[in-house]
Every structure is written in structure tokens, then in C-alpha cells.
């Protein structure tokens, strides 16, 4: 072994992620809401950028992309000459169609507003004001209302409430009984059994056998072990089935029908697919992002400033950033459009015939079709949603694995799940299909999957096993 120092020359190749490239990748991954938050931040940090409120609906998407690309390539020219020869007013990230909401208009429609939801607490307090109670009892009821969780269950014990007010537990139970008489029926219960018992009494189903089943056999009902219940209670299986149907109609979470104090998260589709005159048209949702332009004041300042001055260097740097941002946003729009266009063309049978005709699709297939890398496809669809004539779907929904049918074409797992779901809905409830029977029926349709795979798909759809689906 030779030990020592020496100088050698090597040639290596590595990828260096510039800040601009990192930003472009970040912008591509943004969904509509994230992009809407990102653009205002850039307007605050870059004085060169400004937003234009006026929207030009006559510009075509193809012209904008070509125009932006051509002008970006001219960045290496002398900036003074660049500003003399080029009008930067058209270099922008533009909205391509008028938003349905125009703040300048005086007329508004109800569709532009979201109604506030009444919470469970509001609903109960509203009922409380119409009940005549002693002030002390009313305060306890108020406390109990505040102690309910979002499902309407009491989270504090009777003893804890009694200790807070320094009263006996009997007084707390009186207040709790008042609360349990409010709507929705079952509110104020301390557990599931009590919740169901309150609804049983309210619905006029208070029979000894019903009460006994609720108190002792809820797990048997969940597992459809009706014969065990029949033996324990001393009634027929048919009677147990009838009682089970009654109990299953009760609401196990009375409070969930009301609004939550937690902010709701609304999905804004990133892409809209519409069928017009027999053709599917793709619209990338960039209507809420402002149009970006180069500020005229700083443009003039840069043209007149000395090239070697710190002002000129600063503005040149900001101009580079501004133009790169505009290009990155436009590139994001075009990439998403190309990817979704390829997906729609590949999954055309889904849009025409429904979920049963969804095909297997991989990132590589779309990447090869569009001419980009798989990672770019992944970033362009991550966390983004598509509004279609068949509903709202996450774009990832269309990228799914599956099996090869006897005809040689790929069948997506979601398509197979649809077939399984339809079989279960049409089966004889007294003789439900086993997983093996479903696998056999699928094989007759040219879909060859094992019983274990059927069970896996069934569990993913929250469908119970045949023994739990059986009715007597």
C-alpha cells in the first residue's frame, strides 16, 4: 500500500440545484390555494413585480406561452436596449377567463356566499333559553353543554361537575336529565349504550328485550351473531333481526349533524374538465392568482441607471427573479395541462362509461407521453384535484395499479372495487356472496384475482364479510 500525498485531475458530473430551480420545482408542487398564498408574498419581497387588476379575456393560452418564452430568452441582452425594444406589459401570468366573482359589480348572487353553520353548542343554548329553570340549575346545564364533545357526548363525570359547583351528584343528574331531553335525541349521553337507550325511550321502543340487547349485546349485533342473542334473550332470530334493524337506525353520534368549531377545509379544484360538443376541454384553475407585470417605474429607473451602480445591479437581480417567477408559474400551468390532457385521453372510457372502465395507469406512461420525467409528473399531480362531469377526484385517483384482464388490457383496482360493490348490492341478503364466490364471478368476467385480494378490496371499501351481511 502506497501512503502519501499527490495531485490528481478528475472529471465528475453532479446536479447543482440553483435557487431558481428550487423555486420552479416548489411552484410546480403548489396546489391552487398554496399558489394563491405564494404570489402575494413575492409581490411584497420583489418591488419589480406588480399585479394588474384588469383581466384580458381575449388572450389565447398558446400565444401567452410562446410570448413569455421568447422574451425570457432575451435576458442576456443589454438591459437598456432590452427596455427600448421590448414592451414588458405583456409578460405576465394572466388569467384566461373571467372569475365568476367580480368585486366591482354591484349585483351579487347567493352562490357567492357561504352560510354560517350552527354548532351543537349554539343549538343547545338556544333551547335552554326557553326552559324555565332555577338560576343554579341553569348554570349547571350550561356547564354540561360546554362539556360536550363534537359528537354530543359528555366528557366530564357527574362527580367532577358536582365538585366544581359544590353540590350533590343528585343535583347534577337532574340537570343532566334536562339536557338529555333536548334535541338532537341522545345528546348528553355518557356512553354509547346510554345514547341508544335515550333514543329507544324517545322513539317508543322501550321493551325489555330491546333494552337487554342494547345493554348486553351491542358487540353481537356488530358481528351479526344473532343466534347468540336469540338464545340469551329467549326470542326468535327473526325478532332479533327486527330489533337489530331498529337499533341500527339510531344515531350513535347525535352531535355530528351540526357544524364544528374547527374550520372546514374546502377543496378548490386545480383543473376543470368539461365536455363541450362531444370534446373534453381542460381548464387549469389559475383564475384567483393575480396577473403579474413588471413595474413601469422601476423599469424606467433601470433603463436610466448606470450599469455599474449598485442600484442597477439590485434591480437587474430583482428583474431576473421576477421574470423567472412569471415563467415558472406559466410553466406550472402548462405542465399540469399537458399531464391532465394525457390522463383524460388515456382514461377516456372512465369519463364516457364510468368507474368500472378505469384502466391501470402509471407515472411512467404519462411521463413518456408528455415527454417529461416521472418525478415531474408526480410533482404536478401531488395534492391536486380535478373537477369532472363525473365528480371531483384527486388526480392521483386516475393513477392506479390493477390486474391484466383475459383480453390483455389492464383493469384498475378501483374498477374491480366497483364490480365488487355492485355484486354485494345485488346479492341475496339471506345468502350473501362469500369472497370466494365473488372471485369466481370476477373470473367469469375475465378478471382473475384471488380470494385474499377480494377480501382486501372489500375491507378497503368498508364492506363487512358475508357472515356479517347475512340477514334472517
Backbone torsions as a table, in degrees:
resi	resn	phi	psi	omega
1	UNK	NA	132.6	-179.0
2	UNK	-97.0	125.8	178.3
3	UNK	-110.9	139.4	178.1
4	UNK	154.8	-178.2	179.6
5	UNK	-106.6	144.7	175.0
6	UNK	-157.2	158.4	178.5
7	UNK	-103.2	130.4	178.2
8	UNK	-132.5	155.1	177.6
9	UNK	-111.4	125.8	179.5
10	UNK	-126.1	149.6	174.1
11	UNK	-112.5	119.0	-179.3
12	UNK	-124.4	160.0	179.6
13	UNK	-130.0	129.7	178.9
14	UNK	-149.1	156.7	179.9
15	UNK	-93.2	125.6	178.0
16	UNK	-107.1	121.1	-179.2
17	UNK	-87.0	104.6	176.9
18	UNK	-75.4	158.7	177.2
19	UNK	-55.7	-36.5	-179.7
20	UNK	-66.2	-41.1	179.6
21	UNK	-66.9	-39.8	177.7
22	UNK	-60.9	-42.8	179.6
23	UNK	-64.6	-41.1	179.7
24	UNK	-62.4	-41.4	178.2
25	UNK	-65.6	-40.5	179.8
26	UNK	-63.1	-44.0	-179.6
27	UNK	-64.0	-38.3	179.2
28	UNK	-62.0	-34.8	-178.3
29	UNK	-78.2	-19.2	-177.3
30	UNK	-62.3	138.1	166.5
31	UNK	-87.3	-176.7	-173.5
32	UNK	-60.1	-44.9	-178.5
33	UNK	-65.4	-41.2	-179.3
34	UNK	-66.6	-37.9	177.7
35	UNK	-66.1	-39.0	178.8
36	UNK	-63.0	-29.4	178.4
37	UNK	-83.3	-31.9	-175.9
38	UNK	-72.3	-42.5	-175.6
39	UNK	-60.4	-46.6	177.4
40	UNK	-59.5	-33.1	177.4
41	UNK	-63.3	-40.6	179.2
42	UNK	-69.0	-33.0	176.8
43	UNK	-65.1	-31.1	179.6
44	UNK	-76.9	-32.5	-174.4
45	UNK	-93.5	-17.0	-177.6
46	UNK	-121.0	105.8	-177.5
47	UNK	-66.6	-20.9	179.7
48	UNK	-65.7	-33.7	-176.8
49	UNK	-80.5	146.0	170.8
50	UNK	-148.1	155.6	178.7
51	UNK	-103.5	145.4	179.3
52	UNK	-110.4	124.5	-175.7
53	UNK	-72.6	-33.0	-176.4
54	UNK	-71.5	137.1	-178.3
55	UNK	-112.5	125.7	178.1
56	UNK	-96.8	108.8	-175.4
57	UNK	-87.7	-2.1	-176.4
58	UNK	-91.1	-12.2	-178.5
59	UNK	-72.3	140.1	178.3
60	UNK	-93.0	147.5	-175.9
61	UNK	-62.8	-39.9	-177.0
62	UNK	-65.9	-40.3	-179.6
63	UNK	-64.0	-39.1	-179.1
64	UNK	-64.0	-44.3	-178.3
65	UNK	-64.1	-45.5	-179.7
66	UNK	-64.3	-41.8	-177.6
67	UNK	-65.0	-43.4	-180.0
68	UNK	-64.2	-44.6	-177.7
69	UNK	-63.5	-41.4	-178.6
70	UNK	-64.7	-39.1	-176.3
71	UNK	-79.1	-27.0	175.8
72	UNK	-65.0	-36.4	-178.5
73	UNK	-65.9	-16.6	-177.4
74	UNK	-88.5	6.4	-176.1
75	UNK	-61.2	-27.4	-175.9
76	UNK	-76.4	-10.3	178.6
77	UNK	-72.1	165.4	176.4
78	UNK	-62.4	129.8	-173.3
79	UNK	-63.2	-38.5	-179.7
80	UNK	-62.0	-45.6	178.4
81	UNK	-66.1	-35.3	-179.5
82	UNK	-60.4	-44.6	-178.8
83	UNK	-72.0	-27.7	178.4
84	UNK	-69.7	-42.0	-171.5
85	UNK	-92.0	-16.4	-170.4
86	UNK	-122.2	135.3	175.3
87	UNK	-96.2	113.7	-175.1
88	UNK	-84.1	-1.0	-176.4
89	UNK	-61.4	-26.1	-176.0
90	UNK	-92.3	-5.6	177.6
91	UNK	-82.4	102.3	-174.6
92	UNK	-160.2	166.2	173.1
93	UNK	-102.1	106.4	-166.9
94	UNK	-105.3	153.1	169.8
95	UNK	-81.8	139.6	-173.2
96	UNK	-103.2	-1.7	172.9
97	UNK	-156.0	154.1	-174.4
98	UNK	-69.2	131.2	175.7
99	UNK	-66.8	148.2	-179.2
100	UNK	-69.2	-17.5	-178.7
101	UNK	-111.3	116.8	-179.9
102	UNK	-118.5	110.1	-176.3
103	UNK	-65.7	-16.6	-179.4
104	UNK	-80.3	-17.2	179.7
105	UNK	-78.4	146.3	-179.6
106	UNK	-85.6	-25.2	-177.5
107	UNK	-90.3	137.6	179.2
108	UNK	-129.1	153.5	176.4
109	UNK	-112.5	158.9	-178.6
110	UNK	-65.4	-22.6	-179.9
111	UNK	-67.5	-14.8	-178.1
112	UNK	-85.4	-3.6	-175.9
113	UNK	-122.7	149.2	177.4
114	UNK	-110.9	125.6	-178.9
115	UNK	-73.6	146.3	178.3
116	UNK	-77.4	140.3	-178.2
117	UNK	-90.3	143.1	176.6
118	UNK	-83.2	127.0	179.1
119	UNK	-82.6	164.8	177.9
120	UNK	-59.8	-41.4	179.8
121	UNK	-61.3	-45.5	178.2
122	UNK	-59.7	-43.5	-177.9
123	UNK	-63.1	-41.6	-179.1
124	UNK	-72.5	-40.3	177.2
125	UNK	-63.5	-34.2	178.1
126	UNK	-64.4	-37.8	177.5
127	UNK	-72.4	-34.7	-176.9
128	UNK	-62.8	-33.6	-176.4
129	UNK	-69.4	-14.1	179.3
130	UNK	-100.2	4.6	179.5
131	UNK	-103.5	129.3	179.1
132	UNK	-83.6	113.4	-179.5
133	UNK	-137.4	157.7	172.1
134	UNK	-67.1	146.3	-177.5
135	UNK	-52.4	-40.6	-178.0
136	UNK	-65.1	-43.1	-179.9
137	UNK	-67.2	-37.7	-179.3
138	UNK	-63.6	-36.9	178.9
139	UNK	-66.1	-37.7	178.6
140	UNK	-66.5	-42.9	178.4
141	UNK	-61.5	-41.7	177.3
142	UNK	-58.6	-43.4	179.8
143	UNK	-62.8	-42.6	-179.6
144	UNK	-64.2	-38.3	178.4
145	UNK	-62.3	-43.1	179.4
146	UNK	-67.9	-19.7	-177.5
147	UNK	-91.5	5.7	179.0
148	UNK	-83.1	146.9	174.2
149	UNK	-87.4	-178.3	-174.7
150	UNK	-66.7	-17.8	177.6
151	UNK	-91.3	-4.3	177.4
152	UNK	95.0	10.7	179.8
153	UNK	-94.0	146.5	179.1
154	UNK	-76.4	126.7	-176.2
155	UNK	-97.8	-10.9	178.3
156	UNK	-108.9	145.6	178.3
157	UNK	-79.0	160.7	179.0
158	UNK	-60.8	-39.1	-179.6
159	UNK	-64.3	-39.0	179.4
160	UNK	-65.4	-41.4	179.4
161	UNK	-66.9	-40.5	178.9
162	UNK	-61.7	-38.4	179.4
163	UNK	-68.3	-36.9	179.4
164	UNK	-61.8	-42.8	-175.8
165	UNK	-94.9	-7.4	-179.8
166	UNK	66.8	39.6	-179.3
167	UNK	-127.1	174.3	178.9
168	UNK	-78.1	158.6	-179.5
169	UNK	-65.9	-26.2	179.4
170	UNK	-64.2	-35.4	177.8
171	UNK	-67.4	-38.2	178.5
172	UNK	-67.3	-40.5	179.2
173	UNK	-63.6	-35.9	176.0
174	UNK	-63.1	-44.0	178.7
175	UNK	-65.4	-38.0	-179.9
176	UNK	-66.7	-36.9	178.3
177	UNK	-63.8	-36.7	177.4
178	UNK	-64.9	-45.2	179.8
179	UNK	-62.3	-40.2	-178.5
180	UNK	-70.3	-8.5	175.1
181	UNK	-89.3	-4.4	179.5
182	UNK	-81.0	165.7	171.1
183	UNK	-88.4	145.9	-1.3
184	UNK	-74.9	150.9	-177.9
185	UNK	-62.4	131.1	-179.1
186	UNK	105.3	-9.9	-179.7
187	UNK	-68.6	145.7	179.6
188	UNK	88.0	3.0	178.6
189	UNK	-71.6	154.1	-178.9
190	UNK	-96.6	-14.0	177.1
191	UNK	-159.6	175.9	-176.3
192	UNK	-63.8	-41.9	-178.5
193	UNK	-60.5	-45.1	179.9
194	UNK	-64.9	-37.6	178.4
195	UNK	-61.1	-45.7	-179.8
196	UNK	-69.5	-36.5	179.1
197	UNK	-65.1	-38.5	177.6
198	UNK	-62.1	-43.4	179.4
199	UNK	-69.1	-34.0	177.9
200	UNK	-61.0	-47.4	-179.7
201	UNK	-65.3	-44.0	-177.4
202	UNK	-63.7	-33.2	-177.9
203	UNK	-88.7	0.8	178.7
204	UNK	75.9	25.2	-179.1
205	UNK	-103.9	18.4	-173.1
206	UNK	-74.7	85.3	175.0
207	UNK	-118.0	151.5	-177.6
208	UNK	-55.3	-41.8	-177.7
209	UNK	-68.9	-35.6	178.6
210	UNK	-67.5	-45.2	178.7
211	UNK	-61.1	-41.3	-179.2
212	UNK	-64.5	-40.6	-179.9
213	UNK	-66.5	-41.6	179.4
214	UNK	-64.9	-40.5	-175.9
215	UNK	-75.3	-28.9	-170.1
216	UNK	-125.9	-12.5	-169.6
217	UNK	-133.7	28.9	178.4
218	UNK	-64.1	-37.5	179.2
219	UNK	-66.0	-37.3	177.5
220	UNK	-65.7	-36.6	177.3
221	UNK	-65.1	-42.7	179.8
222	UNK	-61.2	-36.4	-179.3
223	UNK	-92.3	3.3	179.2
224	UNK	60.6	32.8	177.9
225	UNK	-88.8	67.8	-173.3
226	UNK	-71.7	-31.3	179.7
227	UNK	-65.3	-36.1	177.6
228	UNK	-64.1	-40.8	179.7
229	UNK	-66.3	-42.2	-178.7
230	UNK	-59.4	-42.3	179.5
231	UNK	-67.0	-41.2	-176.6
232	UNK	-70.8	-37.5	-175.7
233	UNK	-90.5	-24.3	179.6
234	UNK	85.3	35.0	176.7
235	UNK	-130.3	170.9	-178.1
236	UNK	-76.2	161.1	178.6
237	UNK	-63.0	-35.8	179.9
238	UNK	-63.4	-40.7	178.5
239	UNK	-66.2	-38.5	177.0
240	UNK	-62.7	-40.7	178.3
241	UNK	-60.7	-42.3	179.4
242	UNK	-64.2	-43.8	179.1
243	UNK	-66.6	-38.7	178.3
244	UNK	-61.2	-41.4	178.3
245	UNK	-63.2	-37.2	178.6
246	UNK	-65.5	-46.0	-177.4
247	UNK	-65.3	-36.9	-178.5
248	UNK	-69.2	-16.3	177.3
249	UNK	-82.4	-15.4	178.4
250	UNK	-69.9	156.4	-179.3
251	UNK	-93.7	111.6	-179.2
252	UNK	-73.8	-17.3	179.6
253	UNK	-132.0	80.7	-173.7
254	UNK	-58.6	-28.8	-174.4
255	UNK	-83.0	-9.9	-172.8
256	UNK	-74.3	-10.8	178.6
257	UNK	-78.7	-7.3	-179.0
258	UNK	-103.8	162.8	179.2
259	UNK	-65.4	150.6	179.1
260	UNK	-99.1	151.3	176.0
261	UNK	-71.4	-15.3	177.6
262	UNK	-77.7	136.5	-179.7
263	UNK	-61.0	132.9	175.7
264	UNK	-77.8	145.1	178.0
265	UNK	-106.4	114.8	-179.0
266	UNK	-94.8	141.2	-180.0
267	UNK	-92.3	123.3	173.7
268	UNK	-102.2	117.0	-178.2
269	UNK	-62.1	136.1	179.0
270	UNK	-82.0	-23.9	-179.3
271	UNK	-139.1	141.1	175.3
272	UNK	-119.1	130.4	177.8
273	UNK	-114.0	120.3	-178.9
274	UNK	-123.8	143.6	177.2
275	UNK	-96.7	114.6	-178.3
276	UNK	-126.3	120.5	-179.8
277	UNK	53.2	42.1	176.4
278	UNK	79.2	2.9	-179.2
279	UNK	-121.7	140.3	-179.8
280	UNK	-86.9	120.4	-178.8
281	UNK	-104.8	133.7	-177.4
282	UNK	-107.6	128.8	178.6
283	UNK	-124.8	118.2	176.6
284	UNK	-80.8	127.6	-174.8
285	UNK	-78.7	91.8	174.0
286	UNK	-122.3	22.4	-174.4
287	UNK	-69.9	-26.3	-176.1
288	UNK	-87.3	-14.8	179.5
289	UNK	-80.4	139.2	-178.2
290	UNK	-72.0	155.3	174.6
291	UNK	-75.5	132.2	-177.2
292	UNK	-104.5	131.9	177.8
293	UNK	-129.5	170.3	173.7
294	UNK	-92.2	126.5	-176.6
295	UNK	-62.0	129.5	-176.8
296	UNK	-64.6	-38.2	-177.0
297	UNK	-62.5	-47.9	-178.8
298	UNK	-72.7	-28.6	175.6
299	UNK	-62.7	-44.7	178.8
300	UNK	-66.0	-40.7	179.9
301	UNK	-61.7	-42.0	-179.1
302	UNK	-66.8	-36.3	-179.4
303	UNK	-66.9	-35.4	-176.0
304	UNK	-90.5	-16.2	-175.1
305	UNK	-76.0	154.9	175.5
306	UNK	-68.2	131.7	-176.7
307	UNK	-58.8	-30.4	-176.0
308	UNK	-88.9	-5.4	-176.9
309	UNK	-75.1	157.0	179.1
310	UNK	-65.8	-31.2	178.6
311	UNK	-63.7	-45.1	-179.6
312	UNK	-64.0	-42.1	-179.8
313	UNK	-65.0	-39.7	179.8
314	UNK	-64.9	-47.2	-178.6
315	UNK	-67.5	-34.9	177.0
316	UNK	-62.9	-42.3	178.1
317	UNK	-62.3	-43.7	-179.4
318	UNK	-68.2	-34.1	178.5
319	UNK	-66.9	-42.6	175.7
320	UNK	-56.2	-45.7	-178.9
321	UNK	-63.8	-41.6	-178.2
322	UNK	-63.9	-46.9	-179.2
323	UNK	-66.7	-35.8	177.3
324	UNK	-65.9	-39.4	178.6
325	UNK	-63.3	-45.9	179.7
326	UNK	-60.4	-43.5	179.5
327	UNK	-65.7	-40.6	-178.0
328	UNK	-64.5	-40.4	179.7
329	UNK	-67.4	-41.7	177.9
330	UNK	-66.7	-38.1	177.9
331	UNK	-64.6	-38.0	176.3
332	UNK	-59.7	-48.3	-179.3
333	UNK	-59.7	-44.5	-177.3
334	UNK	-68.6	-38.2	179.5
335	UNK	-65.4	-46.7	178.9
336	UNK	-60.3	-42.8	179.7
337	UNK	-60.0	-47.0	-178.0
338	UNK	-63.8	-42.1	-179.4
339	UNK	-65.1	-48.3	-179.0
340	UNK	-65.1	-37.7	177.6
341	UNK	-60.0	-43.0	178.3
342	UNK	-66.2	-39.5	179.1
343	UNK	-63.9	-46.1	-179.3
344	UNK	-60.9	-43.1	179.8
345	UNK	-65.2	-38.5	-178.6
346	UNK	-72.7	-39.0	-177.2
347	UNK	-99.0	32.3	-176.5
348	UNK	-59.1	-35.4	179.2
349	UNK	-62.7	-33.9	177.4
350	UNK	-63.0	-47.7	-177.4
351	UNK	-67.8	-29.9	-178.5
352	UNK	-86.5	-38.9	-170.1
353	UNK	-116.7	-18.8	178.1
354	UNK	116.6	178.4	-173.8
355	UNK	-58.5	-27.9	-178.8
356	UNK	-64.8	-15.5	-176.2
357	UNK	-107.5	19.2	176.3
358	UNK	-72.2	132.3	-177.5
359	UNK	-99.8	160.3	173.1
360	UNK	-67.7	141.7	-177.8
361	UNK	-150.3	135.5	179.4
362	UNK	-117.7	162.3	177.2
363	UNK	-61.7	-36.1	-177.7
364	UNK	-64.1	-38.2	179.4
365	UNK	-61.1	-45.6	-179.6
366	UNK	-71.7	-37.7	178.7
367	UNK	-60.3	-42.9	178.4
368	UNK	-66.5	-36.5	-179.5
369	UNK	-67.7	-42.8	-176.4
370	UNK	-84.6	-25.8	-178.4
371	UNK	87.3	34.5	177.8
372	UNK	-130.4	174.8	-179.1
373	UNK	-79.6	154.7	178.7
374	UNK	-58.1	-38.5	-179.5
375	UNK	-63.9	-33.0	177.6
376	UNK	-68.1	-39.8	175.8
377	UNK	-61.6	-44.5	-179.8
378	UNK	-59.9	-44.7	-179.9
379	UNK	-67.0	-35.0	-175.9
380	UNK	-73.3	-20.7	-179.3
381	UNK	-108.4	-10.3	-174.7
382	UNK	-63.5	121.2	176.5
383	UNK	71.2	14.3	-177.3
384	UNK	-109.2	150.8	-175.4
385	UNK	-121.7	152.0	-178.7
386	UNK	-122.0	125.1	174.8
387	UNK	-90.6	121.2	-176.2
388	UNK	-125.9	167.8	174.9
389	UNK	-60.4	-17.4	179.6
390	UNK	-100.9	8.4	177.3
391	UNK	122.7	-175.2	-179.9
392	UNK	-95.4	127.1	-178.6
393	UNK	-132.7	144.2	167.7
394	UNK	-69.4	138.3	-175.4
395	UNK	-59.8	-29.9	177.9
396	UNK	-61.1	-21.9	-179.5
397	UNK	-56.9	-32.6	-176.2
398	UNK	-82.3	-10.1	176.2
399	UNK	-101.7	100.9	-173.7
400	UNK	-143.7	150.2	176.7
401	UNK	-85.5	176.2	179.9
402	UNK	-179.5	-148.3	-178.9
403	UNK	-130.3	165.5	177.4
404	UNK	-94.2	125.4	-179.9
405	UNK	-76.1	169.1	-178.8
406	UNK	-63.2	-24.3	179.1
407	UNK	-80.1	-7.9	177.5
408	UNK	101.3	-14.8	179.9
409	UNK	-85.3	155.6	-179.8
410	UNK	-84.2	137.8	177.1
411	UNK	-115.3	123.8	-176.3
412	UNK	-71.2	154.0	179.2
413	UNK	-61.2	-35.5	179.2
414	UNK	-64.7	-35.3	176.9
415	UNK	-65.5	-42.3	178.6
416	UNK	-64.5	-39.7	178.0
417	UNK	-61.0	-38.4	178.6
418	UNK	-62.8	-41.3	177.3
419	UNK	-62.2	-44.3	-179.6
420	UNK	-62.6	-43.3	-179.0
421	UNK	-60.3	-44.4	-179.1
422	UNK	-65.6	-37.7	178.1
423	UNK	-63.0	-42.9	-179.2
424	UNK	-66.1	-38.3	-179.1
425	UNK	-68.3	-27.9	-176.5
426	UNK	-97.5	-4.6	-175.6
427	UNK	-69.3	161.8	174.0
428	UNK	-76.3	115.9	-176.9
429	UNK	-61.0	-22.8	178.7
430	UNK	-82.1	-16.1	177.2
431	UNK	-141.8	70.8	-176.4
432	UNK	-65.2	154.0	-178.4
433	UNK	-73.1	133.7	173.9
434	UNK	-79.1	167.2	178.3
435	UNK	-61.4	-36.5	178.6
436	UNK	-65.9	-39.9	179.2
437	UNK	-66.2	-38.2	177.9
438	UNK	-65.6	-42.7	178.4
439	UNK	-60.7	-37.7	179.5
440	UNK	-67.1	-42.3	178.4
441	UNK	-64.1	-39.3	178.1
442	UNK	-65.3	-37.8	178.5
443	UNK	-62.4	-36.6	177.7
444	UNK	-65.2	-24.5	178.5
445	UNK	-89.1	0.4	179.8
446	UNK	92.3	11.0	179.4
447	UNK	-110.0	105.1	-173.8
448	UNK	-97.8	99.4	175.8
449	UNK	-132.5	158.6	-176.3
450	UNK	-82.3	166.9	177.3
451	UNK	-61.1	-38.4	-179.0
452	UNK	-65.7	-35.1	177.6
453	UNK	-68.9	-38.4	175.5
454	UNK	-60.1	-45.0	179.5
455	UNK	-62.2	-38.4	178.8
456	UNK	-63.9	-48.3	179.4
457	UNK	-63.9	-39.1	179.8
458	UNK	-63.2	-42.0	178.3
459	UNK	-64.6	-38.4	179.3
460	UNK	-64.9	-25.9	177.4
461	UNK	-93.5	5.3	-179.7
462	UNK	59.9	35.4	175.1
463	UNK	-93.6	127.4	179.5
464	UNK	-68.5	164.9	178.7
465	UNK	-70.1	168.8	-177.3
466	UNK	-59.5	-36.6	-179.0
467	UNK	-65.9	-31.4	178.8
468	UNK	-85.8	-15.4	178.5
469	UNK	-90.5	-11.8	-175.3
470	UNK	-67.0	136.1	175.0
471	UNK	-117.0	151.2	-175.2
472	UNK	-109.3	NA	NA
